[in-house]
Amino acid sequence: QVQLVESGGGLVQAGGSLRLSCTASVSIFRLNAMGWYRQPPGKQRELVAVFASGGITNYADSVKGRFTISRDNAKNTVYLQMNSLKPEDTAVYYCAARELRLTPYDYWGQGTQVTVSS
């Protein structure tokens, strides 16, 4: 069982930046992938960014060029650096992880609120 804890959310003006952190209860070195999802108000949850084994990263089109996912294995932590934030980035952001490739993300954090004001 893997537990994930997010932090770093908050209120920021449009154009500003935030960095989210997700710390796992186990070494993340052997996890196949970790990622960030978000759920905007009144919308479906969507995948934002993925950091997979081998250093492979992928991003949703809506955040490419603005968000960066990174990982620090020594700290068992994955980060989401969010720059040039827009009001439409407002959402609850969730950290997720999986142990095996091509499987659903079955470990989830509690979520952290990000609010971007215009």
N, CA, C and O of each residue as an XYZ file, in Angstrom:
472
protein
N       0.839     -1.184      0.000
C       0.000      0.000      0.000
C       0.882      1.245      0.000
O       1.851      1.336      0.755
N       0.534      2.194     -0.853
C       1.266      3.443     -0.978
C       0.357      4.591     -0.561
O      -0.778      4.697     -1.025
N       0.860      5.440      0.309
C       0.138      6.637      0.704
C       0.816      7.854      0.113
O       2.044      7.948      0.100
N       0.014      8.788     -0.378
C       0.499      9.999     -1.018
C      -0.085     11.215     -0.309
O      -1.276     11.249      0.003
N       0.752     12.206     -0.060
C       0.325     13.424      0.611
C       0.763     14.623     -0.215
O       1.953     14.813     -0.468
N      -0.217     15.438     -0.638
C       0.070     16.628     -1.422
C       0.184     17.858     -0.529
O      -0.371     17.903      0.569
N       0.912     18.848     -1.024
C       0.995     20.136     -0.365
C       1.370     21.184     -1.398
O       1.775     20.850     -2.512
N       1.236     22.445     -1.034
C       1.675     23.536     -1.887
C       0.577     24.299     -2.583
O       0.850     25.288     -3.263
N      -0.658     23.865     -2.430
C      -1.754     24.589     -3.047
C      -1.993     25.915     -2.360
O      -1.451     26.186     -1.289
N      -2.812     26.735     -2.991
C      -3.121     28.032     -2.422
C      -3.777     28.945     -3.423
O      -4.240     28.512     -4.479
N      -3.812     30.214     -3.077
C      -4.416     31.246     -3.911
C      -3.320     32.070     -4.565
O      -2.385     32.515     -3.899
N      -3.439     32.270     -5.866
C      -2.449     33.033     -6.608
C      -3.150     33.809     -7.715
O      -4.178     33.372     -8.231
N      -2.597     34.953     -8.076
C      -3.153     35.737     -9.169
C      -2.733     35.164    -10.509
O      -1.701     34.501    -10.619
N      -3.538     35.423    -11.523
C      -3.205     34.992    -12.871
C      -1.815     35.481    -13.253
O      -1.447     36.626    -12.988
N      -1.051     34.589    -13.883
C       0.317     34.893    -14.250
C       1.336     34.481    -13.217
O       2.536     34.487    -13.491
N       0.881     34.125    -12.041
C       1.771     33.718    -10.978
C       2.146     32.254    -11.062
O       1.802     31.560    -12.018
N       2.861     31.795    -10.040
C       3.378     30.434    -10.016
C       3.119     29.773     -8.675
O       3.027     30.434     -7.641
N       3.005     28.466     -8.715
C       2.928     27.636     -7.528
C       3.685     26.351     -7.798
O       3.816     25.925     -8.946
N       4.178     25.741     -6.742
C       4.792     24.430     -6.857
C       4.103     23.475     -5.898
O       4.095     23.687     -4.685
N       3.528     22.427     -6.457
C       2.900     21.390     -5.664
C       3.895     20.278     -5.370
O       4.752     19.964     -6.196
N       3.775     19.692     -4.198
C       4.618     18.577     -3.806
C       3.758     17.383     -3.433
O       2.672     17.536     -2.874
N       4.245     16.211     -3.742
C       3.578     14.970     -3.373
C       4.624     14.025     -2.813
O       5.552     13.627     -3.517
N       4.475     13.669     -1.554
C       5.418     12.789     -0.889
C       4.785     11.420     -0.672
O       3.674     11.312     -0.152
N       5.497     10.387     -1.074
C       5.011      9.019     -0.948
C       5.535      8.370      0.328
O       6.586      8.745      0.848
N       4.784      7.395      0.818
C       5.163      6.697      2.035
C       6.218      5.633      1.796
O       6.767      5.081      2.749
N       6.504      5.343      0.547
C       7.518      4.369      0.173
C       8.455      4.994     -0.840
O       8.180      6.068     -1.375
N       9.560      4.318     -1.098
C      10.474      4.791     -2.120
C       9.760      4.840     -3.465
O       9.139      3.864     -3.888
N       9.855      5.977     -4.126
C       9.184      6.118     -5.415
C      10.042      5.626     -6.564
O       9.604      5.623     -7.714
N      11.255      5.212     -6.262
C      12.159      4.751     -7.313
C      11.576      3.568     -8.075
O      11.757      3.450     -9.286
N      10.876      2.695     -7.359
C      10.363      1.486     -7.993
C       8.910      1.604     -8.458
O       8.349      0.642     -8.983
N       8.306      2.764     -8.271
C       6.983      2.990     -8.827
C       7.099      3.212    -10.323
O       7.998      3.911    -10.788
N       6.195      2.621    -11.066
C       6.252      2.761    -12.516
C       6.038      4.202    -12.940
O       6.732      4.712    -13.819
N       5.074      4.853    -12.310
C       4.753      6.219    -12.698
C       4.063      6.950    -11.562
O       3.380      6.350    -10.731
N       4.257      8.252    -11.546
C       3.502      9.136    -10.683
C       2.962     10.259    -11.553
O       3.578     10.651    -12.545
N       1.825     10.757    -11.171
C       1.217     11.800    -11.975
C       0.363     12.737    -11.158
O       0.110     12.527     -9.972
N      -0.070     13.775    -11.837
C      -0.962     14.764    -11.248
C      -2.249     14.831    -12.048
O      -2.224     14.963    -13.271
N      -3.364     14.740    -11.359
C      -4.681     14.981    -11.914
C      -5.240     16.260    -11.316
O      -4.766     16.743    -10.288
N      -6.251     16.798    -11.974
C      -6.959     17.930    -11.394
C      -8.436     17.844    -11.752
O      -8.814     17.271    -12.773
N      -9.255     18.422    -10.893
C     -10.685     18.475    -11.129
C     -11.156     19.909    -10.934
O     -11.318     20.362     -9.801
N     -11.378     20.629    -12.040
C     -11.903     21.992    -11.933
C     -13.345     21.973    -11.449
O     -14.013     20.943    -11.543
N     -13.832     23.088    -10.934
C     -15.226     23.143    -10.476
C     -16.188     22.798    -11.602
O     -16.117     23.379    -12.685
N     -17.077     21.862    -11.352
C     -18.092     21.491    -12.318
C     -17.597     20.702    -13.509
O     -18.351     20.503    -14.462
N     -16.366     20.249    -13.488
C     -15.814     19.515    -14.608
C     -15.279     18.159    -14.171
O     -15.153     17.876    -12.980
N     -14.968     17.331    -15.159
C     -14.429     16.011    -14.897
C     -12.957     16.089    -14.513
O     -12.247     17.019    -14.895
N     -12.521     15.108    -13.759
C     -11.115     15.004    -13.411
C     -10.300     14.698    -14.660
O     -10.706     13.883    -15.490
N      -9.163     15.345    -14.789
C      -8.331     15.163    -15.960
C      -6.882     14.953    -15.564
O      -6.423     15.452    -14.537
N      -6.175     14.213    -16.388
C      -4.750     13.995    -16.186
C      -3.982     15.226    -16.635
O      -4.192     15.730    -17.738
N      -3.094     15.707    -15.781
C      -2.328     16.914    -16.056
C      -0.916     16.592    -16.509
O      -0.454     17.116    -17.522
N      -0.228     15.736    -15.770
C       1.161     15.425    -16.067
C       1.518     14.070    -15.494
O       0.954     13.635    -14.490
N       2.468     13.403    -16.149
C       2.923     12.079    -15.735
C       4.438     12.044    -15.751
O       5.069     12.554    -16.677
N       5.021     11.441    -14.725
C       6.444     11.148    -14.692
C       6.571      9.641    -14.552
O       6.248      9.077    -13.507
N       7.041      8.997    -15.602
C       7.141      7.550    -15.634
C       8.585      7.096    -15.502
O       9.515      7.896    -15.606
N       8.756      5.805    -15.271
C      10.092      5.246    -15.161
C      10.888      5.543    -16.421
O      10.350      5.575    -17.528
N      12.176      5.757    -16.224
C      13.019      6.145    -17.334
C      13.040      7.635    -17.582
O      13.684      8.099    -18.523
N      12.348      8.388    -16.756
C      12.331      9.831    -16.893
C      11.405     10.343    -17.972
O      11.525     11.492    -18.395
N      10.490      9.516    -18.421
C       9.548      9.918    -19.452
C       8.462     10.790    -18.835
O       7.859     10.421    -17.827
N       8.220     11.929    -19.434
C       7.178     12.831    -18.960
C       6.181     13.121    -20.064
O       6.531     13.161    -21.243
N       4.941     13.324    -19.668
C       3.884     13.692    -20.594
C       2.987     14.718    -19.928
O       2.820     14.724    -18.708
N       2.410     15.590    -20.754
C       1.580     16.672    -20.251
C       0.307     16.791    -21.056
O       0.275     16.496    -22.250
N      -0.742     17.228    -20.382
C      -1.944     17.595    -21.096
C      -1.660     18.807    -21.976
O      -0.853     19.668    -21.625
N      -2.328     18.863    -23.117
C      -2.093     19.972    -24.036
C      -2.339     21.329    -23.379
O      -1.675     22.312    -23.710
N      -3.277     21.381    -22.463
C      -3.648     22.638    -21.842
C      -2.564     23.218    -20.945
O      -2.608     24.405    -20.619
N      -1.588     22.405    -20.539
C      -0.561     22.883    -19.618
C       0.838     22.815    -20.203
O       1.791     23.238    -19.548
N       0.994     22.300    -21.406
C       2.311     22.200    -22.017
C       2.959     23.572    -22.127
O       2.330     24.544    -22.544
N       4.223     23.629    -21.746
C       4.951     24.884    -21.773
C       4.793     25.718    -20.530
O       5.529     26.686    -20.337
N       3.843     25.365    -19.675
C       3.609     26.120    -18.443
C       3.894     25.299    -17.189
O       4.396     25.830    -16.198
N       3.578     24.016    -17.228
C       3.758     23.142    -16.074
C       4.933     22.204    -16.313
O       5.203     21.803    -17.445
N       5.626     21.863    -15.237
C       6.731     20.925    -15.302
C       6.632     19.937    -14.149
O       6.540     20.337    -12.988
N       6.650     18.649    -14.468
C       6.664     17.628    -13.441
C       8.094     17.143    -13.252
O       8.826     16.961    -14.225
N       8.490     16.935    -12.012
C       9.825     16.452    -11.705
C       9.758     15.538    -10.498
O       8.737     15.466     -9.814
N      10.849     14.846    -10.246
C      10.854     13.855     -9.174
C      12.181     13.874     -8.450
O      13.236     14.013     -9.068
N      12.124     13.734     -7.140
C      13.304     13.639     -6.297
C      13.202     12.319     -5.549
O      12.491     12.216     -4.550
N      13.915     11.310     -6.037
C      13.818      9.985     -5.443
C      14.303      9.957     -3.993
O      13.759      9.220     -3.171
N      15.320     10.755     -3.679
C      15.855     10.775     -2.328
C      14.829     11.260     -1.322
O      14.855     10.857     -0.159
N      13.925     12.124     -1.763
C      12.900     12.668     -0.882
C      11.554     11.980     -1.057
O      10.578     12.351     -0.404
N      11.494     10.986     -1.928
C      10.243     10.287     -2.226
C       9.150     11.269     -2.627
O       7.997     11.140     -2.216
N       9.529     12.240     -3.428
C       8.632     13.344     -3.731
C       8.586     13.630     -5.226
O       9.606     13.600     -5.915
N       7.395     13.904     -5.704
C       7.205     14.388     -7.055
C       6.642     15.803     -6.967
O       5.845     16.108     -6.079
N       7.058     16.657     -7.885
C       6.659     18.055     -7.875
C       5.900     18.403     -9.144
O       6.078     17.773    -10.187
N       5.067     19.399     -9.037
C       4.443     20.003    -10.198
C       4.665     21.507    -10.112
O       4.016     22.199     -9.328
N       5.585     22.000    -10.926
C       5.839     23.431    -11.004
C       4.852     24.034    -11.994
O       4.815     23.640    -13.160
N       4.063     24.979    -11.535
C       3.024     25.584    -12.349
C       3.341     27.061    -12.535
O       3.341     27.832    -11.575
N       3.607     27.443    -13.764
C       3.915     28.823    -14.104
C       2.834     29.395    -15.009
O       2.038     28.661    -15.596
N       2.821     30.710    -15.107
C       1.854     31.401    -15.963
C       0.440     30.897    -15.719
O      -0.287     30.575    -16.658
N       0.067     30.833    -14.471
C      -1.222     30.267    -14.103
C      -2.377     31.101    -14.639
O      -2.305     32.328    -14.712
N      -3.432     30.406    -15.008
C      -4.635     31.011    -15.541
C      -5.817     30.668    -14.650
O      -5.779     29.665    -13.937
N      -6.867     31.483    -14.676
C      -8.046     31.150    -13.868
C      -8.590     29.756    -14.155
O      -9.101     29.099    -13.248
N      -8.492     29.294    -15.393
C      -8.984     27.973    -15.733
C      -8.142     26.843    -15.147
O      -8.526     25.677    -15.236
N      -7.002     27.176    -14.550
C      -6.209     26.186    -13.836
C      -6.761     25.914    -12.441
O      -6.310     24.990    -11.764
N      -7.718     26.702    -12.014
C      -8.320     26.510    -10.702
C      -8.936     25.121    -10.607
O      -9.760     24.742    -11.439
N      -8.536     24.371     -9.597
C      -8.996     22.994     -9.450
C      -8.446     22.420     -8.158
O      -7.566     22.997     -7.519
N      -8.986     21.271     -7.792
C      -8.346     20.447     -6.787
C      -7.360     19.552     -7.512
O      -7.730     18.841     -8.446
N      -6.125     19.585     -7.091
C      -5.073     18.806     -7.724
C      -4.772     17.573     -6.884
O      -4.604     17.658     -5.668
N      -4.707     16.436     -7.550
C      -4.477     15.159     -6.890
C      -3.206     14.504     -7.396
O      -2.961     14.452     -8.601
N      -2.417     14.015     -6.492
C      -1.267     13.193     -6.830
C      -1.723     11.745     -6.971
O      -2.571     11.280     -6.209
N      -1.164     11.039     -7.938
C      -1.523      9.646     -8.170
C      -0.281      8.839     -8.511
O       0.719      9.383     -8.978
N      -0.357      7.535     -8.273
C       0.769      6.655     -8.555
C       0.276      5.272     -8.943
O      -0.838      4.872     -8.606
N       1.124      4.557     -9.655
C       0.868      3.165     -9.988
C       2.174      2.400     -9.903
O       3.255      2.966    -10.065
N       2.061      1.102     -9.646
C       3.239      0.263     -9.534
C       3.591     -0.428    -10.837
O       4.756     -0.741    -11.078
N       2.600     -0.669    -11.680
C       2.811     -1.391    -12.918
C       2.399     -0.544    -14.106
O       1.411      0.188    -14.053
N       3.174     -0.654    -15.187
C       2.834      0.079    -16.385
C       1.535     -0.449    -16.981
O       1.184     -1.617    -16.811
N       0.840      0.418    -17.671
C      -0.404      0.085    -18.360
C      -1.511     -0.347    -17.404
O      -2.427     -1.069    -17.798
N      -1.432      0.085    -16.168
C      -2.484     -0.160    -15.200
C      -3.045      1.171    -14.716
O      -2.385      2.202    -14.841
N      -4.250      1.160    -14.170
C      -4.798      2.410    -13.648
C      -3.985      2.944    -12.481
O      -3.318      2.192    -11.770
N      -4.054      4.249    -12.298
C      -3.466      4.855    -11.108
C      -4.342      4.483     -9.922
O      -5.487      4.927     -9.827
N      -3.814      3.679     -9.030
C      -4.609      3.134     -7.940
C      -4.230      3.668     -6.571
O      -4.809      3.247     -5.570
N      -3.281      4.576     -6.502
C      -2.937      5.250     -5.259
C      -3.162      6.737     -5.445
O      -2.735      7.323     -6.439
N      -3.842      7.345     -4.472
C      -4.253      8.739     -4.602
C      -3.993      9.526     -3.331
O      -4.140      9.008     -2.224
N      -3.608     10.772     -3.500
C      -3.515     11.687     -2.386
C      -4.864     12.288     -2.060
O      -5.855     12.012     -2.736
N      -4.904     13.106     -1.030
C      -6.163     13.689     -0.570
C      -6.586     14.903     -1.379
O      -7.735     15.337     -1.289
N      -5.683     15.451     -2.158
C      -5.977     16.617     -2.965
C      -5.559     17.911     -2.304
O      -5.587     18.032     -1.080
N      -5.169     18.881     -3.119
C      -4.829     20.203     -2.629
C      -5.450     21.242     -3.561
O      -5.373     21.119     -4.783
N      -6.061     22.256     -2.974
C      -6.796     23.256     -3.743
C      -5.858     24.297     -4.325
O      -5.015     24.855     -3.622
N      -6.012     24.552     -5.610
C      -5.317     25.638     -6.295
C      -6.366     26.590     -6.845
O      -7.240     26.183     -7.610
N      -6.282     27.847     -6.460
C      -7.225     28.855     -6.925
C      -6.453     29.990     -7.578
O      -5.560     30.579     -6.969
N      -6.802     30.289     -8.814
C      -6.137     31.345     -9.577
C      -7.149     32.443     -9.837
O      -8.170     32.211    -10.484
N      -6.873     33.630     -9.339
C      -7.767     34.764     -9.509
C      -7.367     35.574    -10.725
O      -6.196     35.608    -11.102
N      -8.338     36.222    -11.335
C      -8.089     37.027    -12.516
C      -7.655     38.429    -12.149
O      -7.401     39.248    -13.033
